[in-house]
Amino acid sequence: MPEDPQSAVPAPSADVPDEVFSRPRDGVGGFDPPHDAPRPVLVSPPATSPAQQAAFGRPARVDGSFAGDRPTPPPPPVPPPPPEAVLRAFAPPVAAARGLQEPPGGRPGRRRTATGPWWKADARADPWRDPHAPAGLTGPAVFEEDEQSGPIVVDPKGRKRLRLRDLSIRLSVLVVLAVLLIGALGGAAGYLLTRTADESPLLAPGTQLNESEEGVAREPGSVSDIAERVTPAVVSVEVRLGEAGATGSGVVIDGANGYIVTNNHVISGADGVEGAEIRAVFFDGSGSAARIVGRDPASDVAVLKVEKPALLTAALGDSGDVVVGDPVVAIGSPLGLASTVTSGIVSALDRPVRLSGEGSDTNAVISAVQTDAPINPGNSGGALVNGAGEVIGINTAIASLGGGSVGLGFAIPIDTVRDIAEQLISTGRAVHAALGVNARSVTDSARDGALVVNVEPGSAAAEAGIREQDVIIAVDGDAVGSSEELVVAVDAHEPGETISVELVRNGSSQTVEAVLDEA
């Protein structure tokens, strides 16, 4: 193997100092060392060993870089001729010609059409259309993130959508201007129409509004049904004392004879007063003078009589059939407003309520029917009616914080009213049982009762041995928890009846028998 001429250049010796190759200190001259400096001695490389020559040297009798007797690769296989169907479809009309044949009917058009969808001006140069185009290997396929062009593309699910980033600036500007123009035209049209439209006439003579042909069904027992049946039997009671006056309510209990029941405190101020006038105003607006048949301050019940025939009589119910929760309707003339109807329920029974009013001699304790139907001043003497249209009480009092209804009203049970009214119509007065004691309510945190403050001499209590400071806790086995309950318990009996009274005296209880007097 011949030696390379570059291999004869020796490498710099390690014994030659660096200053030999440095620039002169005066800065003049090239990089050659000074002529008077000693030249470095070039050292020849060591000779090639026979083993290296045999391993890496060129073989004998070889002139070129490679051996000339290496095998020649076989020629590429010749592809078979195209099938006859392919030649008929894609071969040119002349056998010696290359490329695609002309489209049916002449030269290829400028663009694809329905009749020639595969032909364009560059169709002959398209290698994918030329059956004689040679095949060759290319690089791997490169897939772009989005190869679809145009603003309308198809997503992976096959849905067409608009891609805004492909819209041209000109088209985008045109769309915005079109939207603005349409909005401006719409606003202008609306403004002109509202400014120029003729107003319709304010008056339309002969106008007739529509009217429903189907009437409203009012079921029996509804508030409207009860009001329609009972309101004609409820009257307004007007009391005039000179320039002063008051208004209450009343219920017709005997239309044939003109008897009307009301509260004693409504008409007591006119009894025996010269020039006083009591007048009953009926449902139809007509009125009639009324006279006092009788009144009972101990029960707050009074009866009037009018000279007006054929009055509608209210149906009177039974207090014993009333239970808490029953729906009720209150009918009367609250605040002077005649024929007013309110509704509610029975919220309590046998509620002891003391009645006393200014300008009235009423001093009664009733076992009331409590209701949450709104009752206001002027409802006194009116009807409390159940779902069957029967009067179950006469409205007489309200629990109020400022003079108006707070949802607690009280009515005298109709059984009591019936009994007192019958006595007043028969005799002009009512009789009550009396024990003959004055009492007040007390409690010792363990038991409630009625403390006897005074015992009337010769009364039923005195005869039974009841003393002052006794605490009555029961009458006929029914507990008595207050002075009001004691009055109600005694009034439930008739004069002459014997009752048992349980009392506490000096810390021990005992029972005595008392024969009730007539009050």
C-alpha positions in Angstrom: 0.0 0.0 0.0 1.7 3.3 -1.1 2.3 5.9 1.5 0.1 9.0 1.7 2.2 12.2 1.2 0.4 13.9 4.1 1.6 11.1 6.4 5.2 12.3 5.8 4.6 15.6 7.7 5.9 15.0 11.2 3.9 16.1 14.3 5.3 18.9 16.4 7.8 17.6 18.9 7.0 18.0 22.5 10.5 19.4 23.1 10.0 22.5 20.9 9.0 25.4 23.1 5.9 27.5 22.4 7.9 30.7 21.9 9.2 29.3 18.6 5.8 29.8 17.0 4.8 33.0 18.7 4.6 36.5 17.1 7.7 38.7 17.4 7.7 41.1 20.2 7.9 44.1 18.0 4.7 43.0 16.2 6.3 43.0 12.7 6.4 40.0 10.5 4.5 36.9 10.0 4.1 33.8 12.0 7.3 32.1 10.8 9.9 31.7 13.4 13.0 33.9 13.0 15.6 32.7 10.4 18.2 32.4 13.0 15.9 30.1 15.1 16.5 26.4 14.8 14.0 24.5 12.6 12.0 21.6 14.2 13.1 18.2 13.1 10.4 16.1 11.3 10.0 12.6 12.5 8.9 9.9 10.0 6.0 7.6 11.1 6.9 4.0 11.9 6.9 1.5 9.1 3.7 -0.6 8.5 4.1 -4.1 9.8 3.5 -7.1 7.5 0.4 -8.1 9.6 -1.2 -4.7 9.1 -0.3 -4.8 5.4 -2.0 -8.2 5.0 -5.1 -7.1 7.0 -5.7 -3.6 5.6 -3.7 -3.4 2.4 -5.1 -3.6 -1.2 -5.0 -7.1 -2.5 -2.6 -8.0 -5.3 -3.8 -7.7 -8.8 -6.6 -5.3 -7.9 -6.6 -1.9 -9.7 -9.8 -0.3 -8.5 -11.5 0.3 -5.2 -13.6 -2.9 -5.4 -13.1 -6.3 -6.9 -14.3 -6.5 -10.5 -15.7 -10.0 -10.2 -18.6 -9.1 -7.7 -22.0 -10.5 -8.8 -24.3 -8.3 -10.9 -27.9 -7.8 -9.5 -30.7 -9.3 -11.6 -32.7 -6.9 -13.8 -36.1 -5.7 -12.3 -39.1 -7.9 -13.3 -41.1 -6.6 -16.2 -44.7 -6.0 -15.2 -47.4 -7.9 -17.0 -49.5 -6.0 -19.6 -52.7 -4.3 -18.3 -55.9 -6.3 -18.6 -58.0 -5.8 -21.7 -60.8 -4.0 -19.8 -58.3 -1.5 -18.4 -56.8 -0.9 -21.8 -60.2 -0.3 -23.4 -61.2 2.1 -20.6 -57.9 4.0 -20.2 -55.6 3.4 -23.1 -55.1 6.1 -25.7 -56.9 5.7 -29.0 -53.6 5.2 -30.8 -51.5 2.3 -29.7 -48.2 4.3 -29.8 -49.6 7.2 -27.8 -49.1 7.7 -24.1 -51.4 9.1 -21.4 -55.2 9.1 -21.2 -57.5 9.0 -24.1 -59.7 12.0 -24.9 -63.0 12.3 -23.1 -66.2 11.3 -24.9 -67.2 14.0 -27.2 -64.0 15.9 -27.7 -61.3 17.8 -25.8 -61.3 18.0 -22.0 -63.2 20.9 -20.5 -61.9 23.6 -18.3 -63.7 22.1 -15.3 -65.4 19.0 -14.2 -69.0 18.7 -15.1 -71.8 16.2 -14.5 -71.2 14.5 -17.9 -67.4 14.5 -17.5 -66.6 14.5 -13.8 -63.0 13.1 -14.2 -61.7 15.4 -17.0 -59.9 18.7 -16.5 -57.3 20.5 -18.5 -54.4 18.9 -16.5 -55.8 15.4 -16.7 -53.1 14.1 -19.0 -50.4 15.2 -16.6 -52.0 13.5 -13.6 -49.9 10.3 -12.9 -52.7 8.8 -10.9 -54.8 8.7 -14.1 -52.2 7.4 -16.4 -52.1 3.6 -16.5 -48.5 3.7 -18.0 -47.1 5.9 -15.2 -44.2 4.2 -13.6 -44.4 3.3 -9.9 -41.9 4.4 -7.3 -41.4 4.5 -3.6 -42.0 7.8 -1.7 -41.8 8.9 1.8 -44.4 8.0 4.5 -47.8 9.6 4.5 -48.0 12.9 6.3 -51.4 13.7 7.8 -52.2 17.3 8.6 -54.3 18.2 11.6 -57.1 19.4 9.4 -56.8 18.7 5.7 -60.2 20.1 4.8 -60.2 23.4 3.0 -62.9 26.0 2.9 -65.2 27.5 5.5 -67.6 24.5 5.5 -66.0 21.3 6.8 -67.2 17.9 7.9 -66.5 16.9 11.5 -65.6 13.3 12.4 -69.3 12.6 13.1 -70.2 13.6 9.5 -71.9 16.9 10.5 -71.2 20.0 8.5 -70.1 23.1 10.3 -68.8 26.5 9.5 -65.1 27.2 10.3 -64.8 30.9 10.9 -61.0 31.0 10.5 -61.3 30.1 6.8 -63.6 33.0 6.1 -62.0 35.7 4.2 -61.7 39.2 5.6 -63.8 40.5 2.8 -66.6 38.0 3.4 -66.5 38.6 7.1 -66.8 42.4 6.6 -69.7 41.9 4.2 -71.5 39.7 6.7 -71.1 42.2 9.5 -72.2 45.1 7.3 -75.3 43.0 6.2 -76.3 42.4 9.8 -75.9 46.1 10.7 -77.9 47.1 7.7 -80.7 44.7 8.5 -80.8 45.9 12.1 -80.8 49.6 11.0 -83.6 48.9 8.4 -85.7 47.1 11.0 -85.3 49.8 13.6 -86.1 52.5 11.1 -89.2 50.6 9.9 -90.5 50.2 13.4 -89.9 53.8 14.2 -91.7 55.0 11.1 -94.6 52.6 11.7 -95.1 53.8 15.3 -94.8 57.4 14.2 -97.0 57.3 11.2 -99.6 54.6 12.1 -103.1 56.1 12.6 -104.4 55.7 16.1 -107.7 53.8 16.5 -110.7 55.7 17.6 -111.0 56.2 21.4 -114.7 55.5 21.5 -116.5 52.6 19.8 -120.3 53.1 19.9 -122.4 49.9 20.0 -119.6 47.8 21.5 -120.7 44.5 23.1 -118.3 42.5 25.2 -118.4 38.7 25.2 -120.3 36.8 27.8 -119.8 33.2 28.9 -122.7 31.0 28.3 -121.8 28.5 31.0 -122.8 29.5 34.5 -120.8 28.9 37.6 -121.8 25.8 39.5 -122.2 26.4 43.2 -122.3 23.1 45.1 -124.7 22.6 48.1 -123.0 23.5 51.3 -120.6 25.9 49.8 -120.2 29.4 51.4 -122.0 31.0 48.5 -124.9 28.4 48.8 -125.2 29.0 52.6 -125.1 32.8 52.2 -127.8 32.7 49.5 -130.1 30.7 51.8 -129.5 32.4 55.2 -128.7 36.0 54.4 -132.4 36.9 53.8 -133.1 35.8 57.4 -130.4 38.1 58.9 -131.3 41.8 59.6 -129.5 44.9 60.6 -130.5 46.4 63.9 -130.2 50.2 64.1 -130.6 52.0 67.5 -131.0 55.8 67.6 -130.7 57.8 70.8 -131.2 61.4 69.8 -128.2 62.3 67.7 -126.3 59.2 68.7 -126.7 55.7 67.3 -125.4 52.2 67.1 -125.7 49.3 64.7 -125.9 45.6 65.3 -127.4 42.5 63.8 -130.3 40.1 64.4 -131.7 36.8 63.2 -135.4 36.1 62.3 -136.5 33.1 64.5 -140.2 33.4 63.9 -141.1 35.0 60.6 -144.8 34.5 60.9 -145.0 36.6 64.1 -142.0 38.9 63.4 -139.7 37.8 66.2 -136.0 38.6 65.9 -133.3 37.5 68.3 -130.3 39.7 69.0 -127.9 40.6 71.8 -128.9 42.4 74.9 -126.0 44.8 74.7 -127.1 45.9 71.2 -130.5 47.3 72.4 -130.3 47.7 76.2 -129.4 51.4 75.9 -132.8 52.1 74.2 -134.9 50.2 76.7 -137.1 52.7 78.6 -135.4 55.8 77.2 -137.8 58.4 75.8 -137.3 59.2 72.2 -135.2 56.1 71.6 -135.9 54.2 68.3 -135.0 50.7 67.3 -135.3 49.8 63.6 -134.8 46.6 61.7 -133.5 46.8 58.1 -134.1 43.7 56.0 -132.2 42.0 53.2 -134.2 43.7 50.5 -133.5 47.2 52.0 -136.8 47.8 53.5 -137.1 48.7 57.2 -139.5 48.4 60.1 -139.7 49.7 63.6 -139.0 47.1 66.3 -140.2 46.8 69.9 -138.4 45.0 72.7 -140.1 41.8 73.7 -137.7 41.0 76.4 -134.0 41.0 77.2 -131.8 38.9 79.5 -128.6 40.6 80.8 -127.5 37.3 82.4 -127.2 35.6 79.0 -126.9 38.7 76.7 -129.9 37.5 74.7 -132.8 39.8 73.7 -135.9 39.4 71.4 -137.5 42.1 69.2 -140.7 42.1 67.3 -141.5 43.8 64.0 -144.8 44.2 62.2 -143.8 42.8 58.9 -145.5 39.6 57.7 -144.0 36.7 55.8 -140.4 37.1 56.9 -138.0 34.3 56.1 -137.2 32.3 59.2 -133.8 31.0 59.9 -133.3 27.3 60.5 -131.9 26.7 64.1 -129.5 23.8 64.6 -128.4 21.8 67.6 -125.3 22.9 69.7 -124.7 19.3 70.7 -123.9 18.3 67.1 -121.1 20.9 66.7 -117.5 19.7 66.8 -114.2 21.5 66.6 -113.1 22.0 63.0 -116.6 22.3 61.5 -116.8 24.9 58.8 -118.9 27.9 59.7 -120.1 31.2 58.2 -120.7 34.4 60.1 -123.4 36.7 58.6 -124.2 40.1 59.9 -123.6 43.9 59.6 -120.0 44.5 60.8 -119.1 48.2 60.9 -122.5 49.0 59.5 -122.0 47.0 56.3 -125.2 45.0 55.9 -125.3 41.4 54.7 -121.6 40.8 55.2 -120.4 37.2 55.0 -117.2 35.8 56.5 -116.1 32.1 56.9 -113.9 30.0 59.1 -114.1 27.0 61.4 -115.1 26.2 64.9 -111.9 26.5 66.8 -113.1 25.6 70.3 -116.2 24.7 72.3 -117.5 25.4 75.8 -115.2 28.4 76.2 -116.2 30.3 79.3 -116.3 34.0 78.3 -117.4 36.9 80.5 -119.5 39.5 78.7 -119.8 43.1 79.9 -120.1 46.2 77.7 -119.9 49.9 78.3 -123.4 51.5 78.3 -125.0 48.1 78.8 -126.3 46.2 81.8 -125.0 43.0 80.4 -123.2 40.9 83.0 -123.1 37.4 81.7 -120.8 34.4 81.5 -121.5 32.1 78.5 -120.1 28.8 77.4 -119.2 30.1 74.0 -118.6 28.5 70.6 -115.2 29.9 69.5 -114.5 30.6 65.8 -111.9 32.1 63.7 -114.4 33.5 61.2 -113.7 37.3 61.2 -116.2 39.0 63.5 -116.1 42.8 64.1 -118.2 45.4 65.9 -121.7 45.2 64.3 -121.7 41.5 64.0 -123.2 41.2 67.5 -126.6 39.5 67.2 -125.8 38.0 63.8 -125.9 34.3 62.8 -123.1 31.7 63.0 -124.2 29.1 60.5 -122.9 25.5 59.9 -122.4 23.8 56.5 -126.0 22.7 56.4 -127.3 26.3 56.6 -128.4 25.9 60.2 -127.8 28.6 62.8 -125.6 27.1 65.6 -124.9 30.3 67.5 -125.5 34.1 67.9 -122.3 36.1 67.5 -121.7 38.2 70.6 -118.1 39.0 71.3 -114.6 39.1 70.0 -111.1 38.9 71.4 -109.4 42.0 70.3 -106.2 43.9 71.0 -107.2 47.1 69.3 -110.9 47.0 68.7 -110.9 44.8 65.5 -110.9 41.1 64.8 -107.8 39.1 65.5 -109.3 35.8 64.5 -111.0 34.9 67.7 -114.8 35.4 67.9 -117.4 34.0 70.3 -121.0 33.0 69.8 -123.8 32.0 72.3 -124.7 28.4 71.6 -128.0 28.1 69.8 -129.5 25.8 72.5 -129.0 28.5 75.1 -130.4 31.1 72.7 -133.5 29.0 72.0 -134.2 28.4 75.7 -133.8 32.1 76.6 -135.8 33.3 73.6 -138.7 31.0 74.3 -138.9 32.3 77.9 -138.7 35.9 76.7 -141.4 35.4 74.1 -143.6 33.6 76.6 -143.1 35.7 79.7 -140.9 38.6 78.8 -138.2 37.4 81.2 -135.8 34.5 81.6 -135.1 32.5 84.7 -131.7 31.2 85.8 -130.5 29.0 88.6 -128.3 30.7 91.3 -126.0 29.3 94.0 -125.7 32.6 95.8 -121.9 33.2 96.0 -119.5 35.7 94.6 -116.2 34.1 93.6 -112.9 34.8 91.9 -110.4 32.5 90.1 -107.5 31.2 92.1 -104.7 28.6 91.7 -102.1 27.1 94.0 -99.9 25.8 91.1 -101.4 22.3 91.6 -105.1 22.9 91.4 -107.3 25.7 90.0 -110.7 26.7 91.4 -113.2 29.4 92.4 -112.5 31.1 95.7 -115.7 32.1 97.5 -115.4 35.8 98.4 -119.0 36.4 99.6 -122.0 34.2 100.5 -125.4 35.7 100.2 -127.5 35.2 103.4 -130.3 32.7 102.9 -129.0 31.5 99.5 -128.5 27.9 98.4 -124.8 28.2 99.2 -125.5 29.4 102.8 -128.0 26.6 103.3 -125.5 24.0 102.0 -122.8 25.3 104.5 -120.5 26.9 102.0 -118.3 29.5 103.7 -116.2 32.4 102.6 -112.6 31.4 101.7 -113.8 28.0 100.5 -112.4 27.0 97.1 -114.9 25.3 94.9 -113.2 22.8 92.6 -116.1 20.7 91.1 -119.8 20.8 90.5 -121.6 17.5 89.9 -118.2 15.8 89.3 -117.2 18.3 86.6 -114.0 20.2 87.4 -114.3 23.9 88.0 -111.1 25.8 87.3 -112.3 29.5 87.5 -115.1 31.7 88.6 -116.4 31.8 85.0 -116.6 28.0 84.9 -118.5 28.0 88.2 -121.2 30.3 86.7 -121.5 28.2 83.6 -121.8 25.0 85.6 -124.5 26.4 87.8 -126.4 28.0 84.9 -126.6 24.7 83.1 -129.2 23.6 85.7 -132.7 24.7 86.5 -133.8 26.4 89.7 -134.8 23.8 92.3 -132.3 21.2 91.2 -129.9 19.7 93.7 -126.2 19.8 92.8 -123.1 18.4 94.6 -120.3 20.9 95.2 -116.8 19.8 96.0 -114.7 22.3 97.8 -111.4 22.7 99.7 -111.5 24.1 103.2 -108.4 24.4 105.4 -106.4 22.1 103.1 -108.9 19.3 103.0 -111.6 18.7 100.5 -115.3 17.9 101.1 -118.5 17.7 99.2 -121.8 19.4 100.0 -125.3 19.3 98.5 -127.0 22.5 97.4 -130.6 23.2 96.1 -130.3 25.9 93.5 -132.3 29.1 93.8 -134.0 31.2 91.1 -132.0 34.2 90.0 
